[in-house]
Amino acid sequence: MAIEQNILAAVSVNNSQTIQLANTNPKYKDFSVSASELTIDRENPQWHYYFLCGVKGVQDQLSLSSLPGIRCLVDGTIPASSGLSSSSALVCCAGLVTMESNQKAISKILLAETCAKCERYIGTEGGGMDQSISFLAEEGTAKLIEFNPLRATDVKLPDGAVFVIANSCVEMNKAASSHFNIRVVECRIATKILAKTRGLEWSGLQKLGVLQIELGLSLDKMLDVVEKVFHPEPYSREEICKLLEITTEQLCNNILSANTQHVTHFKLYQRARHVYSEAARVLQFKAVCDSSPDGAVLQLGNLMNQSHASCRDLYECSCLELDQLVDICLQAGAVGSRLTGAGWGGCTVSMVPIERIDSFLRTVKEKYYMPDARRAALVKHSLFVTRPGGGAAIFTEE
């Protein structure tokens, strides 16, 4: 679902063929580059390189041979590296700026797909949920996002509860570490081994979801396959090469990404089990929303709790602070709480019955934020209530 926080850009177009970027936050330095010489430094993921990802992605999509000059001032209210898609929002904003400054029109669907690929210029092998909801969100509804092809379906959440976003105040920059891409690579290797054991041509398969479609199996059946094929112990490079009948050089060149070349062991069972069980929970969540049974809020909360446990134990993308914050949120009256975003820091999202919201906010503030001086200083911008597509209210106390 969309939240109220945003990235905004004020832009003027000129004939200088230079892209000039400035940010209202002095933490982010001014940047200038020739529009004909766009280069993105993967080793140095600064804010302006994310902007250039959006520019370059739309330029490539529209086959633009040259770009006009722009002067652009960027402002934003999304906490950086918080799991609330600030980098994706900046990429999407830059994509929109590039489309408009070149007087072109792209559908929201194509713009979302284009911007989803853009972050790969900076080395993040992400999916497309962030970009899709940025462009496809509508007021009053959550969205089920599906891919291949990209589509968004309205999901009406039950009455009687709101979502509360709470920032753990642990920052995680996906492009500055290899955690995120290691998970992508582990899922890629798991896909290839599963495909090979089922007699498929595996070399072109990259994603567990695509493999499921190729096999025509349900998510439950895919979980059964995972149980039969993989052992829980981590797989060495040698074992993977033996199973796929490839050399170490082929593994490094064709399967591992640039910032995962150092990895020696891969948890294939855990990652595949998380992906298929999480996908099943998404569909269960939507089914509960569609049927709206008695106790729907509790059922949805339980699915959120299962999701966090899987993120923590199988995908291992949580951290101590996130786990602590989830526990506090549940103790404070949430029916469900989980990390949101890539993980390893950032925010939790909790489902809270409306009648508990005041005591919930008070308890979370007292137990998580106030005992720590740094968190206490950030609390005004770290805890807020949101409704699907209906904006957000920052929690502040007089």
C-alpha positions as CSV (number, residue, x, y, z in Angstrom):
1,M,0.0,0.0,0.0
2,A,1.1,3.6,-0.6
3,I,2.0,5.8,2.4
4,E,2.0,9.6,2.5
5,Q,5.8,10.0,2.7
6,N,7.2,11.1,-0.7
7,I,10.1,12.2,-2.9
8,L,9.4,15.5,-4.7
9,A,11.4,17.1,-7.5
10,A,11.2,20.7,-8.9
11,V,12.7,20.6,-12.5
12,S,13.5,23.1,-15.2
13,V,14.6,22.0,-18.7
14,N,17.4,23.7,-20.7
15,N,19.7,23.2,-23.6
16,S,22.9,22.8,-21.6
17,Q,22.9,18.9,-22.0
18,T,24.0,18.9,-18.3
19,I,22.1,17.2,-15.5
20,Q,22.4,19.4,-12.3
21,L,21.0,17.9,-9.1
22,A,20.6,19.5,-5.7
23,N,18.9,18.3,-2.5
24,T,17.1,20.3,0.2
25,N,18.9,18.1,2.7
26,P,22.5,19.4,3.1
27,K,23.5,15.8,3.9
28,Y,23.2,15.1,0.2
29,K,25.7,17.0,-1.9
30,D,25.0,18.8,-5.2
31,F,26.0,16.8,-8.3
32,S,26.5,17.7,-12.0
33,V,27.1,15.4,-15.0
34,S,27.0,15.7,-18.8
35,A,23.7,14.1,-20.0
36,S,25.8,12.4,-22.7
37,E,28.1,10.7,-20.2
38,L,26.0,9.1,-17.6
39,T,28.0,6.7,-15.4
40,I,26.9,5.0,-12.2
41,D,29.5,4.0,-9.6
42,R,28.3,0.7,-8.1
43,E,31.1,0.9,-5.5
44,N,29.8,4.2,-4.2
45,P,26.0,4.2,-4.0
46,Q,25.4,7.9,-3.4
47,W,22.0,9.5,-3.7
48,H,22.6,11.1,-7.1
49,Y,23.5,7.7,-8.7
50,Y,20.0,6.4,-7.8
51,F,18.6,9.4,-9.6
52,L,20.8,8.6,-12.6
53,C,19.5,5.0,-12.5
54,G,16.0,6.4,-13.2
55,V,17.3,8.7,-16.0
56,K,19.2,5.9,-17.7
57,G,16.4,3.4,-17.4
58,V,13.9,5.6,-19.1
59,Q,16.4,6.8,-21.7
60,D,17.1,3.1,-22.6
61,Q,13.4,2.2,-22.6
62,L,12.5,5.1,-24.9
63,S,15.7,4.7,-27.0
64,L,16.5,8.4,-26.5
65,S,19.7,9.2,-28.3
66,S,20.3,12.4,-26.4
67,L,18.8,14.1,-23.3
68,P,18.1,17.7,-22.6
69,G,19.8,19.5,-19.8
70,I,17.8,19.7,-16.5
71,R,18.2,21.5,-13.2
72,C,16.5,19.5,-10.5
73,L,15.9,20.2,-6.8
74,V,14.9,17.1,-4.8
75,D,13.1,17.0,-1.5
76,G,11.7,14.1,0.5
77,T,10.1,12.8,3.7
78,I,10.9,9.1,3.4
79,P,13.5,8.1,6.0
80,A,16.6,6.9,4.2
81,S,17.6,3.2,4.4
82,S,14.5,2.4,6.4
83,G,12.8,-0.3,4.3
84,L,10.2,2.2,3.1
85,S,11.6,2.3,-0.5
86,S,13.3,5.7,-0.4
87,S,15.8,4.7,-3.0
88,S,13.1,3.2,-5.3
89,A,11.0,6.3,-4.8
90,L,13.9,8.4,-5.9
91,V,14.5,6.1,-9.0
92,C,10.8,6.4,-9.8
93,C,10.8,10.2,-9.4
94,A,13.8,10.4,-11.7
95,G,12.1,8.2,-14.3
96,L,9.1,10.5,-14.3
97,V,11.3,13.6,-14.6
98,T,13.1,12.0,-17.6
99,M,9.8,11.1,-19.3
100,E,8.4,14.6,-18.7
101,S,11.5,16.5,-19.7
102,N,11.6,14.6,-23.0
103,Q,7.9,15.3,-23.5
104,K,7.1,11.6,-23.8
105,A,4.3,9.5,-22.3
106,I,4.6,6.0,-20.8
107,S,1.8,3.9,-19.2
108,K,2.1,3.5,-15.5
109,I,2.6,-0.3,-15.9
110,L,5.5,0.2,-18.3
111,L,7.0,3.0,-16.1
112,A,6.8,0.7,-13.1
113,E,8.5,-2.2,-15.0
114,T,11.2,0.1,-16.4
115,C,12.0,1.6,-13.0
116,A,12.0,-1.9,-11.4
117,K,15.0,-2.7,-13.6
118,C,16.7,0.6,-13.1
119,E,18.3,-0.2,-9.7
120,R,20.3,-3.0,-11.3
121,Y,22.5,-0.3,-12.7
122,I,23.7,0.3,-9.2
123,G,24.0,-3.4,-8.5
124,T,20.8,-4.2,-6.6
125,E,19.1,-7.2,-8.0
126,G,15.7,-6.3,-6.6
127,G,12.1,-7.2,-7.6
128,G,9.5,-4.7,-8.6
129,M,7.0,-4.3,-5.7
130,D,8.3,-0.9,-4.6
131,Q,8.1,0.7,-8.0
132,S,4.8,-1.0,-8.8
133,I,3.0,0.3,-5.8
134,S,4.6,3.8,-6.2
135,F,2.9,4.1,-9.6
136,L,-0.2,1.8,-9.3
137,A,-1.5,2.6,-5.8
138,E,-5.0,3.9,-5.4
139,E,-6.8,5.6,-2.6
140,G,-8.8,3.4,-0.3
141,T,-7.3,0.0,-1.3
142,A,-4.2,-2.2,-0.9
143,K,-2.9,-3.9,-4.0
144,L,-1.9,-7.5,-4.8
145,I,1.1,-7.1,-7.1
146,E,1.8,-9.9,-9.5
147,F,4.5,-10.2,-12.2
148,N,5.0,-11.7,-15.7
149,P,3.1,-9.7,-16.7
150,L,2.9,-7.0,-14.1
151,R,-0.6,-6.4,-12.8
152,A,-2.2,-5.0,-9.6
153,T,-5.5,-6.2,-8.1
154,D,-7.5,-4.2,-5.4
155,V,-7.5,-5.8,-2.0
156,K,-10.0,-4.4,0.5
157,L,-8.7,-4.7,4.0
158,P,-11.2,-5.4,6.8
159,D,-12.5,-2.6,9.0
160,G,-11.5,-2.3,12.6
161,A,-7.7,-2.1,12.3
162,V,-5.0,0.2,11.1
163,F,-1.3,-0.3,10.2
164,V,1.5,1.3,12.2
165,I,4.9,1.8,10.7
166,A,7.7,1.8,13.3
167,N,11.3,2.6,12.3
168,S,13.9,0.4,14.1
169,C,16.4,3.3,13.5
170,V,18.9,0.7,12.0
171,E,19.9,1.9,8.5
172,M,20.4,-0.6,5.8
173,N,21.7,0.4,2.3
174,K,21.0,-2.5,-0.1
175,A,23.6,-1.4,-2.6
176,A,26.3,-0.9,0.0
177,S,26.3,-4.5,1.2
178,S,26.0,-8.0,-0.3
179,H,23.3,-9.3,2.0
180,F,20.5,-8.6,-0.4
181,N,22.2,-10.0,-3.5
182,I,23.4,-13.1,-1.7
183,R,19.7,-14.0,-1.1
184,V,19.0,-13.4,-4.8
185,V,21.8,-15.7,-5.8
186,E,20.8,-18.4,-3.3
187,C,17.3,-18.4,-4.8
188,R,18.8,-18.5,-8.3
189,I,20.9,-21.5,-7.5
190,A,18.0,-23.2,-5.8
191,T,15.9,-22.6,-8.9
192,K,18.5,-24.2,-11.2
193,I,19.0,-27.3,-9.0
194,L,15.2,-27.8,-8.6
195,A,14.7,-27.4,-12.4
196,K,17.5,-29.9,-13.2
197,T,16.1,-32.5,-10.8
198,R,12.8,-32.2,-12.6
199,G,14.3,-32.6,-16.0
200,L,13.9,-29.0,-17.2
201,E,16.4,-27.0,-19.2
202,W,17.7,-25.1,-16.2
203,S,20.4,-22.7,-17.6
204,G,17.9,-19.9,-18.5
205,L,15.8,-20.2,-15.3
206,Q,16.5,-17.6,-12.7
207,K,13.5,-17.3,-10.4
208,L,11.6,-19.7,-8.1
209,G,8.3,-18.2,-9.2
210,V,9.0,-18.8,-12.9
211,L,10.0,-22.4,-12.1
212,Q,6.7,-23.0,-10.3
213,I,4.9,-21.8,-13.4
214,E,7.0,-24.0,-15.7
215,L,6.3,-27.0,-13.5
216,G,2.6,-26.2,-13.2
217,L,2.6,-27.1,-9.5
218,S,0.8,-25.4,-6.5
219,L,2.9,-23.6,-3.9
220,D,2.2,-26.5,-1.5
221,K,3.5,-29.0,-4.0
222,M,6.6,-26.8,-4.6
223,L,7.2,-26.9,-0.8
224,D,7.1,-30.7,-1.0
225,V,9.6,-30.7,-3.8
226,V,11.9,-28.4,-1.8
227,E,11.7,-30.9,1.1
228,K,12.6,-33.8,-1.1
229,V,15.5,-32.2,-3.0
230,F,17.4,-30.1,-0.5
231,H,19.1,-30.8,2.7
232,P,19.1,-28.1,5.5
233,E,22.9,-27.9,5.7
234,P,24.5,-25.1,3.6
235,Y,25.7,-26.1,0.2
236,S,29.4,-25.6,-0.8
237,R,30.5,-24.3,-4.2
238,E,31.8,-27.8,-4.9
239,E,28.5,-29.5,-4.2
240,I,26.6,-27.0,-6.3
241,C,29.0,-27.4,-9.2
242,K,28.7,-31.2,-8.9
243,L,24.8,-31.1,-8.9
244,L,24.7,-28.7,-11.9
245,E,27.6,-30.4,-13.7
246,I,29.4,-27.1,-14.1
247,T,32.8,-25.7,-13.3
248,T,33.6,-23.2,-10.5
249,E,34.4,-20.7,-13.3
250,Q,30.9,-21.1,-14.8
251,L,29.4,-20.7,-11.4
252,C,31.2,-17.4,-10.8
253,N,30.7,-16.0,-14.3
254,N,27.1,-17.1,-15.0
255,I,25.3,-17.4,-11.7
256,L,27.0,-15.3,-9.0
257,S,26.7,-11.5,-9.1
258,A,29.6,-9.1,-8.8
259,N,29.3,-8.6,-5.1
260,T,28.7,-12.3,-4.2
261,Q,31.9,-13.7,-5.7
262,H,33.3,-14.1,-2.1
263,V,30.5,-16.4,-0.9
264,T,31.5,-20.0,-0.3
265,H,28.3,-21.6,1.2
266,F,24.6,-21.2,0.3
267,K,21.5,-22.0,2.3
268,L,19.3,-23.3,-0.5
269,Y,16.7,-25.2,1.5
270,Q,15.9,-22.3,3.8
271,R,15.7,-19.6,1.1
272,A,13.5,-21.7,-1.2
273,R,11.2,-22.7,1.7
274,H,10.8,-19.1,2.7
275,V,10.0,-17.9,-0.8
276,Y,7.3,-20.5,-1.5
277,S,5.7,-20.3,2.0
278,E,5.7,-16.5,1.8
279,A,4.0,-16.6,-1.6
280,A,1.4,-18.9,-0.1
281,R,0.8,-16.5,2.8
282,V,0.3,-13.6,0.3
283,L,-2.5,-15.5,-1.4
284,Q,-4.0,-16.6,2.0
285,F,-4.0,-13.0,3.1
286,K,-5.9,-11.9,0.0
287,A,-8.4,-14.8,0.4
288,V,-9.1,-13.7,4.0
289,C,-9.6,-10.1,2.8
290,D,-11.9,-11.2,0.0
291,S,-14.1,-13.4,2.2
292,S,-14.0,-11.1,5.2
293,P,-14.9,-13.8,7.8
294,D,-15.4,-13.3,11.5
295,G,-12.0,-12.9,13.1
296,A,-10.5,-11.7,9.8
297,V,-8.2,-9.2,11.6
298,L,-6.8,-11.9,13.9
299,Q,-6.2,-14.3,10.9
300,L,-4.4,-11.6,9.0
301,G,-2.3,-10.8,12.1
302,N,-1.3,-14.4,12.4
303,L,-0.2,-14.5,8.8
304,M,2.0,-11.4,9.4
305,N,3.5,-13.1,12.5
306,Q,4.3,-16.3,10.4
307,S,5.9,-14.1,7.8
308,H,8.2,-12.4,10.3
309,A,9.2,-15.7,11.7
310,S,10.1,-17.0,8.2
311,C,12.0,-13.8,7.4
312,R,13.9,-14.2,10.7
313,D,14.6,-17.9,10.7
314,L,14.6,-19.0,7.0
315,Y,15.5,-16.0,4.9
316,E,17.6,-14.5,7.8
317,C,16.9,-10.9,6.7
318,S,16.0,-9.6,10.1
319,C,18.2,-8.2,12.9
320,L,18.1,-8.0,16.7
321,E,16.6,-4.6,16.8
322,L,13.8,-5.5,14.3
323,D,13.0,-8.7,16.4
324,Q,12.9,-6.6,19.6
325,L,10.6,-4.1,18.0
326,V,8.3,-6.8,16.6
327,D,8.1,-8.3,20.1
328,I,7.3,-4.9,21.7
329,C,4.6,-4.2,19.1
330,L,2.9,-7.5,19.8
331,Q,3.1,-6.9,23.6
332,A,1.6,-3.5,23.0
333,G,-1.5,-4.9,21.4
334,A,-0.7,-5.5,17.7
335,V,-2.4,-8.7,16.3
336,G,0.5,-9.0,13.8
337,S,3.9,-7.5,13.2
338,R,6.7,-8.1,10.7
339,L,9.6,-6.4,9.1
340,T,9.0,-4.5,5.9
341,G,11.3,-3.8,3.0
342,A,14.5,-5.6,2.3
343,G,15.3,-6.2,6.0
344,W,18.5,-6.1,8.1
345,G,17.2,-2.9,9.6
346,G,14.5,-0.4,8.6
347,C,10.9,-0.6,9.7
348,T,8.3,-2.9,11.0
349,V,4.6,-2.8,10.0
350,S,2.0,-3.8,12.6
351,M,-1.7,-4.4,12.4
352,V,-3.4,-2.8,15.3
353,P,-7.1,-2.8,16.3
354,I,-8.4,0.7,16.2
355,E,-9.5,0.7,19.8
356,R,-5.9,-0.1,20.9
357,I,-4.1,2.5,18.9
358,D,-3.5,5.1,21.6
359,S,-2.1,2.7,24.1
360,F,-0.1,0.9,21.4
361,L,1.7,4.0,20.3
362,R,2.3,5.0,23.9
363,T,3.8,1.6,24.8
364,V,6.0,1.3,21.8
365,K,7.4,4.8,22.4
366,E,8.1,4.0,26.0
367,K,9.6,0.6,25.5
368,Y,11.6,0.9,22.3
369,Y,12.3,4.6,21.7
370,M,12.7,6.4,25.0
371,P,15.3,4.1,26.7
372,D,17.7,5.0,23.9
373,A,18.8,8.6,23.4
374,R,19.3,8.3,19.6
375,R,16.0,6.6,19.1
376,A,14.2,9.1,21.4
377,A,15.6,11.9,19.2
378,L,14.1,10.3,16.1
379,V,10.8,9.1,17.5
380,K,8.7,12.0,16.0
381,H,9.6,10.8,12.5
382,S,9.8,7.0,13.3
383,L,6.3,6.0,14.3
384,F,3.2,6.6,12.2
385,V,-0.3,5.3,11.5
386,T,-1.4,4.5,7.9
387,R,-4.5,3.3,6.1
388,P,-4.4,1.7,2.7
389,G,-4.1,4.4,0.1
390,G,-5.6,6.9,2.6
391,G,-2.4,8.7,3.6
392,A,-0.6,8.5,6.9
393,A,-0.5,10.4,10.2
394,I,2.8,11.0,11.8
395,F,2.6,10.2,15.6
396,T,3.8,13.1,17.7
397,E,3.2,14.0,21.3
398,E,2.8,17.5,22.5
